[in-house]
Amino acid sequence: MKTIKQIATLAVLGLTFIGTLASCAPKQEEKQMSYLIPTEVPARPEGQKDVLQLRHDPIPVVRIGFIGLGMRGPSAVSRFTHLDGVEIKALCDLHPERVAKSQAILKGAGKAEAAEYSGSQDAWKALCDRDDIDLVYIATDWKHHAEMMIYAMNKGKHVACEVPAVMNLKEAWDVVNTAERTQRHCMMLENCVYDFFELTTLNMAQKGLFGEVLSGKGAYIHNLEPFWLDYEGDWRFQYNKEHRGDVYATHGLGPVCFALNIHRGDKMDYLVAMDVPAVTIPKYIEEQRGEPVGEFKNGEMTHTLIKTNKGKTIYLEHNVASYRPYDRMYQLIGTDGFANKYPTTGICLRPTEENKSAVPDHEDLTKHNFVSKETEKALMEQYQHPIAKDIVEKAKQVGGHGGMDFIMDYRLIYCLQKGLPLDMDVYDLAEWSVIGDLTRISLENNSAPVQFPDFTRGGWQRIKGQSFAL
């Protein structure tokens, strides 16, 4: 039988032990963050300011120079001949015959001849040096994007660049800092945010039809076998051979980021990634070239899960190898509704005050299924996004992935002509593009969570929701 004194002594020892454990244990915030692989957010250089919602004086006639006239460039040149208030001043490509092809496009459209630059790896610099160009439009291979954007902005030009615009964290910070220092527009040409279904369901989400959107999905699933051997200098195959991770995330990610207000009231905090061994691409290339490929780093599939600061999630998938249908896996998942694009489009709604008036009276919303195609059509017409209403028919006629490319170009020029903020800024460019580098870090560390750098350096908190300036 222990005495009262012994019991008291044991109690004191117990409390001391508990107190020691408590003092050694990390605080709750530290506990939550301790498992993350950190990424650096350098201090903003003195005198530099962010470019969130950047505005410039209106440019009534936008003068453009195009760099890169291979796969994507000529179609862009063609689309711009259908826009008012545009002058194509210069064309550049390594190969003069490609420049001639785009020059013929201008001639066929009754446009003035543009200055030509070709024959040298640095020919594009002379284009950027011109004093009669407002916008440099870049459609080259990925590995030259950052260098070209930085040079063009340092020459006082606004920039629009094909996806992905940067390939790693260093390039991302270099481009962000250049945009902030020069106060130039720097936009990534992410066309999928302008696809009709994505635009319309974004409008539905912002009108409250889906309740609170808590999660989204996106992907780039596109078998590239017909194209691997056609890229200039074999650059795309070589890039996939040498780099692990989701190296082409922006088509699936962009529309979801808009719906979740990323760096416009929320931000991506961290991600984890997993992949499976590469099989199909190395086998195909070996069959075509009759020589061993060696180590091939990019997985057959890469899966990524992202957590946002507000606790929401984004799922991404990258697969350019498997024999399967094209799929961007676009989904928005809300408390009161759901939108899905692939393999079939569909919208599902819970009966709420917000959406009861949005569907025909006969529609039964109590079933856990997609609304009828009749109702879906009515919703798509009622909630067609304002930026598409006036241009949708012309966009379908001009084309470019069904019209979304033309809407993207139209919005870029519209905002420059009106002196409005662009729909996408340099922070979208950086956040969406560095998925490749961040997933690589996660994969190389046994799928450990990796922190997203805040490219806005806190500015995301002052913007209240995604919007298109009108």
N, C-alpha and C positions, 0 to 999 in steps of 0.2 A: 504494500500500500504506500503510494507516494505521498510525501508530506505536502502541505500547501506551499512551502518554500520551494520544493523540487518542481512542483507544477508551474509555479511562477517563473522559475528559471528556464524551464523548457519553452514556455510561452514566449519569453523574451528572445530566446535563441531562434525560435520559429519565425517570429516577426522580423528579426535581423536577417535571416536567410531569405525571406520573401522580399524584404527591402533591397537586398543585394541583387536578387534576380531582376527586380523592377528597374534598378539603376543600370544594369547591364543590357536590358532589352532595348531595342531601338524604339523610338517614338513611332506612333501609328503612321505618320506621314513617311518617315524613313523606312519603315517596314514595307510599305506599299511600293516604294521606289527602289529598294535595294537590289531587286532582281534584274533591273534594267541595265542593258549596256548603254552607257550615256553617249550622246553626240554633242559636239561643241557648238555653242551659240556665241560667236565672237561679239564683243561690244561694237556697237555702231560707231564708225569713225567720226571724230569731231567735225561738226559742220554738215554732216549728212543727215537726211531725213527720209522717212518712209515715203512710198509712192502709192499707198492705199487711196483709191478713188482719185487718182491723179487726173488733172485737167490741164489742157493746153489751149491756146488760142485756136479758134476754128481754122481749118485749112480747106477753103472752098473747093480747090482742085488739088487732089492728092497725087503727087508725083512719085512714081514707084520704080525701083530697080529690082530685078529678079536675079537671084543667084541659085543655080542648080536647075538644069532643064532636062533631067533624065526621066524618071518614072512619074513624078508628081508635078514638076515645074510647068511643062507645056499645058496641062489641063488648067492650071491656075492662071496662066497667061490668057488662055481662051476665056475663062470665066470673067476675068477683069475687063475684057472688051465689051461685056454686057452691062457694065456699071457706068453711070453718069458721074461726071466730076472726077475723072481719073485720067492721068497721062502716064503711059509706060515709057520711061525715059531710057532705060538701059536693060540689057540682057547679058547674062554671064553664065558660062559653063566651061569646063575644061576642054570639051570637044567642040570645035567650031561648027560641025554639022548639026549639032543640037541647037546651037544659037540660031542657025539658019532656019531650022524647022519652026522655032517660035517666032522668028521674024516673018515667016510666011503666014503664020496665024494672024499676026497684026495686019499684014497686007490684005489677007482675005476678009478681015473685018472692017476694012477701010480706015485703019488707024495709021498714024504717022510711024515711020521707021524709027526704031530705037537704036541707040549706040550699042556696039557689040564688044564684048570682052571674052577672050578665050585663049587657049594655047599655053597657059601657065597655071601652076598651082596657086599662085598669088594674084591672078588676074582680077579676082573679086575685090581686092583692096582698092583698085583704081575706080571701080564702080562706087564704092563707099566714099571715096574722096571727092566725088562730084558735089558741086554746090547747088544742083538743081534737082535733088532727090529728097523727099520727105520721109519715105518709108522704104526700108530694105526688107524684101520678102525672101526668106531662105528655105530652099527645098533640096538641100544636099544630103549626103550621108550623115549619120548621127555624129560621128567623131569630130566633125568640123563645126558643129553648131555653136558651141560656146565661144570659140575664138572669133567667129564671124559676128556674132551678136555683140560681143564686147567691143570689137573694132568699130562696128557701125555706130553704136551708141556714143563711143568716144569721138566720133566724127559728127555728132549732133543729130543722128538719124533715129527715128522710131524704128522698131524692129518687130517683125512677125516671123516666127520660126516653126518649121514642121516638128512633129513629135518623134521621140522624146527630145526635148530641147537641150537637156544636159544629161551627162552620163554618170556623174558622181557628186559627192557632197562638195568637194572643192570647187568644181565648175559651177555648182548651184550658188554657192556663196559669192564667187567671183562675179557672176551675172547679176545677182541681187544687188551687190554693192555698187556695181557699175550703173545699174538702173537708178539706184538711189542717189548716187553722186552726180550723175548727168541729168537726172529728172526726165528721162526719156521713157516713153511707153515701150514695154517689152512683153509681147504676147505670144503664147504658144498656140499654134494653129490646131487646136483640138476640135475637130469637126463634129464629134459625136454628141457634144452638148447641144448641138443644133438640130439633131435628128427630130423628126416630127413627133414621134411617140414620147421621147424623152422630154422635149419642150412642153408638150401638153400635160404630161403627168407631173412635171415640175410645177406647172401652174395649178393643177388640181391639189397638189400637196400644199402649196402656199395659200390656197383658198380654204384649206382645212378639211378636204374630203377624206383624207386618210387618217385624220386625227393627228397625233404626234408621230412623226416618222422616226423610228427608233433604230432602223438598220437598213442596209442596202447591200446589193451585190453587183459585181461587175467583172468582166473577163475580156481577154483577147484569146479566142480559140479560133485559129485559122491555119489550116494545113498549108504550108508554104512550099510544098514540093514543086509546083509548077514554076516557082520563081527563084529558087535558091541559086541557080546557075546564071541568073541574069543581072545580078547586082554588080555595079561598077567595082572592079578590082576585088570581087568576092567579099566585099566588106561585111555584109550582113551575116553570112555563114561564119566568117572569122570572128565576128563579135560574139555570136552565140557560142562558138567553140571556146572562147577565152573567158567568158563571163557567166557566172552562176547567178541565179535570181530571176525575178520578174522584170525583165529588161524592157518590156513594152506594156506598161500598165495603164497608160493615160486614157485610152478609149473607154475602158470599163470604169475607171475611177472618176473621171471628170463629172459625168452626169450625177453620180451619187454624191460627190462632194458639194455640188450645187444644192441638192435637196437637203443636205445635212448642214448647210451654212458653214462649211469649213473655212476657217480664218475670217469668218463674218459672224462671229458669235460663238463659235466652237472651233476646236482644232484637233488634229490627229495627234494623240499622245505617244502611242507605241504600237509596234507590230510584232508578230511572230510569223515565220515562214517555214514551210516544209516542201520538199520536192521528191521526185522519184528518178531513178537512173535514166540517163539518155540512151535510147535504143534506136529509134526510127531514123533520126537525121543522120547520125554517123553511118548507119547501114546504107541509107540511100546514096549518100555522097561517095562512099566506097564503091558501090555498084556503078555509079556514073563515071567515076574517075579512075577506077582500077588501082587505087592506092590506099593504104591505111590512113585513117583520120587521126589516130592517136587519141590523147585525152580530150574529151568533149565535156565541158563544164556545165552547160545549161541543161537542166533536167527536162525530161519528157513532159512533165507537168510541174508547175510551181503553185502552191497554195499559200495564200497570205490572209491573215486575220488582223484587223486594225481596231484599236480601241480609241475612242475620242475622249476629250476632256469632260464632256457631259455624259459619259458612260455609254455612248452608242457604239455600234459596230459596223464594220465594212468587211465583206469577204471578197477576195480577188482570186482569179485563176489565170494563169498564162500557159498556153499550149499551142505551139506552132508546128507540132510534130505529128500528132495522132491523126488517123484517118477518120475524121468526124465532121459533122456539119459546122459551118461558121456560126459563132455564138458569142455575143457580148454579155450574156447572162444578166441582163439588166433587170433589177428588182428594187422596188421600194416597199418596205414593210412598216406599216403604221398601226396604231392602236385601233383604228376604225376602218382600215382599208389596205389594199395591196395592189401593186401594179407589176406586171410581168411582161417581158417582151419576147423572150426566146424560150423554147422553140416556137411557141405561138403567143400572140399578144392576148392579154386578158386583164380585167380589172375586177376586183372584189371589194364590196362595200358593206359595212354594217349600217343598219338604219340609224341615222342621226339627224338632228335638225339641219346640219350643214348640207347633207347630201340627199335628203328626201325630196327636195325641190329640184334636184339636179337630174333626176331620172323620171321617165314616164310614170304616170300614176299606176299603171297596171304592173309595174315591175315589182317582183317579190324579192326583197333584199334579205329575207330571213334565212334563205338557203346559203349554206357555206360553199359557194361555188362562184365562178366568174359570172358577171352579169351577161345577159344575152348580147349577141353581136349587134342587135338593133340598138340596145341601150348603150353599148360601148361606142357605137358610131355617133349617137346623139351626144354623149359625153365629150368625145373628141372634137366635135364641132362646137359645142358650147364653151369648152375650155381651151380652145386653140390659143396658143400663146400670142400676146399682142405683137411681139416682134416678128412673128411669122405671118400674121394675117394679111398684111399688105403686099407681101413678097412671095407667098407660097406658090402661086401658079407659075410665076416667072422662074422660081427656083426649080420647080419640077421640069420646066422646059429646058433651062440651061444645063441642069444636071450637076454631076459631081456627087457620087454616092447617093443618088436619088434626090439630090437638091440640098442636102445639109451643107455641103462645101460652099455652095453659092450663098446660103444664108450667113455662113461664117464670114465670107468675104464682104458681103453687103453690110453686116454689122460693124466690121472693122472700119470700113470706109465711112459709114454713117457717123460713127462716133468721132472719128478724126475730123470730118467735115463740120460737125456741130460743136466741137470742143468739149465732148463728154468723156467721162471715164470709160475705158474699154471694158467689155464684158468679162475678160480674163486678164489678170495682171501678172507681174513677174513672180509673185508668191505662189499663184496657182502653178505656174511654169516649174518652179523649184520643187514644190511639194509633190506634185504628181509625177515628175520625172525621177526624183531620187528614190522612188520605190525600188528601182533596180539595185542601187547601192545598199540601201537599208536591208533588203531581203538577203542580199549576199552576206552581209555581216551576221544576220540571224542564222542562216544556213551553215556558215562556217563555224558557228558556235553552238552546234547541236540544237538549233531552233530556239535559241534564247530570245527573250523579248528585247527589242531595240528601240530606243527613244527616238521620237521624231524631233528634229531641231525646229524651233519656232523661227521661221524665216522673217516673220513680221516683227519679231522682238517685242512681243506684247501688244502690238497694234490690233490684233484680231479682236480684242475685247471691246473696242470702241465701235465696231461695225455691227449694225443690227440687222442681220439677215441678207441673203443673196438677192440682188436685183439687177435688172437691165436698165441702163439710163435711157430715157426717152426725151 
